[in-house]
Amino acid sequence: MRAAVIISIFLLGSCLRAQELTPELVGGPCEGCEAIFEYGDQALKATDTLPDFHNTGQRIKVQGTIYQSDGITPAKNVILYVYHTNQDGRYEAKSNARGWANRHGYIRGWVKTDADGRYSFYTLKPGAYPSGTEPAHIHYTVLEPDGKYYWLGSCHFSGDPLLSKNETDPKTPRGGTSGLLTLEKEGGIHVGTRDIILGRNIPGY
């Protein structure tokens, strides 16, 4: 895993090399977590709009604050990678997809927290898997400024009939929160909030 990430960083060019990151996967195995390094030469901001936002569907904004491990101090310059299914519940890949975009699909994005630890992204509420075995969700991966990276539990949506107790009330949620979003309508968009505490309930952190 570590070797694969180093190779990935080398291929992605000067943006990552300039940060002099020493990647360290923590929190146990994570298939696809290295996708967090695939932003290439993008200038990451605290807010991003995912590529599906102007398609047909329920428009949502997910926002939050990321805190240092003390749960109080805002954490700046933390990169968050998110991806999810399309409206049909599939990870739709484009014909020219490269890297993990082949598996995660084109509906993905990266944000970088501001000085107050805040982040947000605009997208459509994803569809549940066609099998009907899992609720709709948004995957989260975190990259800290020192190179630590790890997965968090997915965001889910209140009221989804497919939700289990583990998703609505997990005992030890990674990142300190369950990720259960309660969407509130604000104008023409529905807004949900998820805060994160770095390292909270991450094994081996």
Helices and strands as residue ranges (DSSP letters): H 2-12, H 14-19, E 24-25, G 33-37, E 47-49, E 59-67, E 79-84, H 101-104, E 108-112, E 118-124, E 138-143, E 148-157, H 165-168, E 180-181, E 184-186, E 189-193, E 196-197
